[in-house]
Every structure is written in structure tokens, then in C-alpha cells.
């Protein structure tokens, strides 16, 4: 069985994710590709000690990138946009 730290891979920190955090109280995380919404919700609540209101999940496709003559692919991953309940914040993301 997977632990909460196995499900949550890393935060995704972009301009769009920062705006969502500030305005809409949402955080964006890269998660395990086999994780379901209930598993993600349980893992976020366990690791960060917050209450989750809603979760949206999307799979990002692998991208083909070129370096000179060589072509390669960046791997795809599963992304979770987690909406936190009103009044809940995660301090780690506030410092970014």
C-alpha cells in the first residue's frame, strides 16, 4: 500500500499556480499516476494538516524535445489541482 509521501511527488510552482494559490486558495501538485482522487485527498490532508474541498486531476502528455540532432521526450505526469477549504493554507507554499 502506498503512503501519503508516495502519492504526492512534488509541488508545481509556476506563475499560473502562484496566482491560483493567492486568489483561489488552490495548490498544484504532481502526484503518482495511479492515484485516485480520494487517495490524493487523504494524502494532502495527512501530510499538510489541512481540509480539502475539491480536487481536479489531469494527465499531462509527454513532450518531444530536441537537443541539436537528437530528439527525446520529457515524461508525462499526473497533476492535481487541490482546492483548500476557506481559512486553510499551507505555509510552505506561502513562502514561494
JOQUIDA-V864493 format. One record per residue. N is the residue number from 1. PSI is psi in degrees with one decimal (999 if undefined). BURIAL is 1 if it has 9 or more other C-alpha atoms within 8 Angstrom, else 0. D_CENTER is the distance of its C-alpha to the mean C-alpha in whole Angstrom. Layout:
# JOQUIDA-V864493
n = <N	N>
psi = <PSI	PSI>
burial = <BURIAL	BURIAL>
d_center = <D_CENTER	D_CENTER>
This chain:
# JOQUIDA-V864493
n = <1	2	3	4	5	6	7	8	9	10	11	12	13	14	15	16	17	18	19	20	21	22	23	24	25	26	27	28	29	30	31	32	33	34	35	36	37	38	39	40	41	42	43	44	45	46	47	48	49	50	51	52	53	54	55	56	57	58	59	60	61	62	63	64	65	66	67	68	69	70	71	72	73	74	75	76	77	78	79	80	81	82	83	84	85	86	87	88	89	90	91	92	93	94	95	96>
psi = <141.8	143.2	171.9	-35.2	-21.8	-32.2	-46.0	115.7	-58.8	158.7	150.9	115.3	104.0	175.2	-42.8	-40.4	-36.3	-40.5	-42.3	-37.3	-43.9	-45.2	-39.3	0.5	44.9	146.3	151.8	127.9	145.4	128.3	170.6	139.2	-18.6	-1.2	141.9	170.6	-45.4	-37.0	-41.0	-43.9	-47.4	-41.1	-43.8	-43.2	-34.9	-45.7	-44.7	-5.1	52.1	168.9	132.2	132.4	-44.8	152.1	131.2	136.9	139.5	149.8	124.0	138.2	153.4	145.2	138.3	126.4	149.8	142.1	96.2	-123.0	-17.2	143.2	143.6	176.0	141.2	136.9	149.9	167.3	169.1	133.4	137.0	127.3	111.4	120.6	122.5	150.6	157.0	132.1	-11.2	133.6	163.3	120.1	-34.3	-40.8	-22.6	-25.8	-13.3	999>
burial = <0	0	0	1	0	0	1	1	1	0	0	0	0	0	0	0	1	1	1	1	1	0	0	0	1	1	1	1	1	1	1	1	0	0	1	0	1	0	1	1	1	1	1	1	1	1	0	0	0	1	0	1	0	0	1	0	1	0	0	0	0	1	0	0	0	0	0	0	0	0	1	0	0	0	0	1	1	1	1	1	1	1	1	1	1	0	0	0	0	0	0	0	0	0	0	0>
d_center = <20	17	16	13	12	13	10	7	8	7	5	6	9	11	14	13	10	12	15	12	12	16	17	15	13	10	7	4	1	4	6	10	11	14	12	13	12	14	13	9	11	14	11	10	13	15	13	13	16	15	16	13	15	13	10	10	9	10	11	12	15	17	18	22	23	26	28	32	33	30	28	24	21	18	16	13	10	8	5	4	6	7	11	13	16	19	20	17	15	13	16	14	12	15	17	15>
